[in-house]
Amino acid sequence: MSEVRYSAHPSPLRIRPFAELSMVAILLLGFLLVVIGRYQWPSILGGLAPGLEQIDGQIVQYIGVALFGLAMVVLYLWYVPTRFERLGITDDALIYHKGSLTRTGAEIKLSSVRELRLDQTPLQRLVNGCDIAVFTAGDKPELAVRGLPHPERIRALVKARESARATS
């Protein structure tokens, strides 16, 4: 068995950076509304918008609980599937596994890789992530994975195998 040179899970932050940060902001807003809702809400709104201080602080807390719960569920639904995906690169193959109960996988020999496409949005560049597509033959990618870390390392490992193949 070859030595594993790269192994990583996709990350929800690297897949959808703006949406992930927005959900964290909603989570914090919900928490803040729960904490300050009942006691601080009337005094905060009294200074900002006269007339809104009649809104019951307990209603504000319920809204905070709903926002917090919604954000937690969304973050959980984004996070858990990525824990059951893994891409590994050995000396001679790309190995991809997906799933928990029903497991699927693919092993692509690096010698058969014709093209490796790394796509990055500007936000993915900030979080050092990329989407990869591996082409062996034909127009459709043999393998496509979103949100992987260290794109330059992936490219270097695949290119190193190509250059070693070209010199031999």
NUSE-194823 format. One record per residue (C-alpha): residue number from 1; residue in three letters; x, y, z. Coordinates in nm, 3 decimals, always signed. Example, Ala and Ser with C-alpha at 12.3 -4.5 7.8 and 13.67 -1.06 7.14 Angstrom:
k, r, X, Y, Z
1, ALA, +1.230, -0.450, +0.780
2, SER, +1.367, -0.106, +0.714
//
This chain:
k, r, X, Y, Z
1, MET, +0.000, +0.000, +0.000
2, SER, +0.129, +0.345, -0.091
3, GLU, +0.181, +0.619, +0.161
4, VAL, -0.105, +0.868, +0.191
5, ARG, +0.024, +1.212, +0.085
6, TYR, -0.301, +1.405, +0.128
7, SER, -0.620, +1.328, +0.316
8, ALA, -0.901, +1.573, +0.389
9, HIS, -1.273, +1.615, +0.447
10, PRO, -1.462, +1.890, +0.267
11, SER, -1.561, +2.180, +0.490
12, PRO, -1.897, +2.362, +0.486
13, LEU, -1.707, +2.689, +0.535
14, ARG, -1.504, +2.616, +0.221
15, ILE, -1.812, +2.510, +0.022
16, ARG, -2.030, +2.813, +0.098
17, PRO, -1.829, +3.069, +0.297
18, PHE, -2.079, +3.356, +0.290
19, ALA, -2.378, +3.139, +0.381
20, GLU, -2.186, +2.970, +0.663
21, LEU, -2.081, +3.303, +0.814
22, SER, -2.437, +3.434, +0.774
23, MET, -2.573, +3.133, +0.965
24, VAL, -2.322, +3.190, +1.244
25, ALA, -2.433, +3.555, +1.262
26, ILE, -2.800, +3.446, +1.283
27, LEU, -2.705, +3.197, +1.554
28, LEU, -2.535, +3.472, +1.756
29, LEU, -2.828, +3.710, +1.702
30, GLY, -3.069, +3.443, +1.826
31, PHE, -2.852, +3.385, +2.134
32, LEU, -2.833, +3.759, +2.200
33, LEU, -3.213, +3.794, +2.173
34, VAL, -3.262, +3.508, +2.419
35, VAL, -3.020, +3.663, +2.668
36, ILE, -3.138, +4.024, +2.655
37, GLY, -3.497, +3.969, +2.543
38, ARG, -3.702, +3.978, +2.858
39, TYR, -3.518, +4.237, +3.065
40, GLN, -3.331, +4.466, +2.828
41, TRP, -3.560, +4.476, +2.524
42, PRO, -3.800, +4.753, +2.641
43, SER, -3.516, +4.986, +2.746
44, ILE, -3.320, +4.929, +2.422
45, LEU, -3.622, +4.991, +2.199
46, GLY, -3.746, +5.284, +2.408
47, GLY, -3.440, +5.481, +2.306
48, LEU, -3.432, +5.364, +1.942
49, ALA, -3.794, +5.357, +1.833
50, PRO, -4.065, +5.502, +2.054
51, GLY, -4.379, +5.289, +2.049
52, LEU, -4.202, +4.954, +2.006
53, GLU, -4.130, +4.922, +2.376
54, GLN, -4.475, +4.768, +2.418
55, ILE, -4.351, +4.448, +2.253
56, ASP, -4.324, +4.190, +2.525
57, GLY, -3.969, +4.081, +2.603
58, GLN, -4.079, +3.719, +2.619
59, ILE, -4.187, +3.732, +2.254
60, VAL, -3.842, +3.861, +2.169
61, GLN, -3.694, +3.564, +2.355
62, TYR, -3.914, +3.323, +2.157
63, ILE, -3.795, +3.482, +1.835
64, GLY, -3.437, +3.442, +1.957
65, VAL, -3.494, +3.074, +2.036
66, ALA, -3.644, +3.020, +1.689
67, LEU, -3.351, +3.194, +1.517
68, PHE, -3.096, +3.004, +1.726
69, GLY, -3.268, +2.670, +1.663
70, LEU, -3.304, +2.731, +1.290
71, ALA, -2.939, +2.829, +1.254
72, MET, -2.825, +2.525, +1.455
73, VAL, -3.029, +2.288, +1.236
74, VAL, -2.897, +2.442, +0.913
75, LEU, -2.535, +2.435, +1.034
76, TYR, -2.579, +2.074, +1.145
77, LEU, -2.728, +1.973, +0.809
78, TRP, -2.434, +2.135, +0.630
79, TYR, -2.169, +1.992, +0.861
80, VAL, -2.265, +1.627, +0.904
81, PRO, -2.258, +1.517, +0.536
82, THR, -1.907, +1.656, +0.495
83, ARG, -1.778, +1.438, +0.781
84, PHE, -1.867, +1.131, +0.574
85, GLU, -1.664, +1.238, +0.271
86, ARG, -1.289, +1.200, +0.237
87, LEU, -1.043, +1.248, -0.046
88, GLY, -0.701, +1.091, -0.019
89, ILE, -0.404, +1.107, -0.254
90, THR, -0.141, +0.836, -0.240
91, ASP, +0.170, +0.795, -0.453
92, ASP, -0.029, +0.638, -0.735
93, ALA, -0.404, +0.701, -0.685
94, LEU, -0.682, +0.938, -0.584
95, ILE, -0.911, +0.767, -0.333
96, TYR, -1.256, +0.908, -0.257
97, HIS, -1.503, +0.771, -0.002
98, LYS, -1.853, +0.898, +0.068
99, GLY, -2.127, +0.782, +0.301
100, SER, -2.175, +0.640, +0.648
101, LEU, -2.415, +0.346, +0.631
102, THR, -2.406, +0.298, +0.257
103, ARG, -2.050, +0.367, +0.153
104, THR, -1.944, +0.446, -0.201
105, GLY, -1.598, +0.510, -0.322
106, ALA, -1.375, +0.563, -0.620
107, GLU, -1.011, +0.495, -0.678
108, ILE, -0.857, +0.667, -0.977
109, LYS, -0.503, +0.589, -1.079
110, LEU, -0.300, +0.906, -1.116
111, SER, -0.161, +0.768, -1.441
112, SER, -0.511, +0.784, -1.592
113, VAL, -0.585, +1.143, -1.484
114, ARG, -0.602, +1.359, -1.796
115, GLU, -0.710, +1.684, -1.634
116, LEU, -0.746, +1.817, -1.283
117, ARG, -0.966, +2.124, -1.256
118, LEU, -0.950, +2.333, -0.941
119, ASP, -1.218, +2.601, -0.911
120, GLN, -1.207, +2.875, -0.647
121, THR, -1.443, +3.160, -0.580
122, PRO, -1.295, +3.474, -0.424
123, LEU, -1.442, +3.375, -0.086
124, GLN, -1.298, +3.025, -0.118
125, ARG, -0.956, +3.181, -0.175
126, LEU, -0.990, +3.361, +0.156
127, VAL, -1.058, +3.035, +0.341
128, ASN, -0.802, +2.833, +0.137
129, GLY, -1.058, +2.602, -0.023
130, CYS, -1.146, +2.477, -0.370
131, ASP, -1.377, +2.257, -0.571
132, ILE, -1.201, +1.987, -0.771
133, ALA, -1.302, +1.791, -1.079
134, VAL, -1.095, +1.498, -1.202
135, PHE, -1.123, +1.402, -1.568
136, THR, -0.992, +1.071, -1.698
137, ALA, -1.154, +1.033, -2.039
138, GLY, -1.451, +1.207, -2.192
139, ASP, -1.630, +1.530, -2.114
140, LYS, -1.779, +1.446, -1.773
141, PRO, -1.562, +1.447, -1.461
142, GLU, -1.493, +1.109, -1.309
143, LEU, -1.487, +1.270, -0.965
144, ALA, -1.607, +1.607, -0.833
145, VAL, -1.565, +1.721, -0.473
146, ARG, -1.652, +2.060, -0.326
147, GLY, -1.487, +2.244, -0.039
148, LEU, -1.147, +2.076, -0.006
149, PRO, -0.861, +2.251, +0.174
150, HIS, -0.512, +2.320, +0.036
151, PRO, -0.571, +2.333, -0.341
152, GLU, -0.205, +2.402, -0.418
153, ARG, -0.105, +2.082, -0.240
154, ILE, -0.359, +1.877, -0.439
155, ARG, -0.230, +2.023, -0.766
156, ALA, +0.134, +1.966, -0.668
157, LEU, +0.076, +1.600, -0.577
158, VAL, -0.104, +1.524, -0.904
159, LYS, +0.150, +1.723, -1.110
160, ALA, +0.442, +1.545, -0.939
161, ARG, +0.301, +1.212, -1.055
162, GLU, +0.253, +1.346, -1.410
163, SER, +0.612, +1.472, -1.426
164, ALA, +0.744, +1.143, -1.286
165, ARG, +0.542, +0.957, -1.550
166, ALA, +0.673, +1.184, -1.828
167, THR, +1.039, +1.132, -1.731
168, SER, +1.012, +0.753, -1.713
//
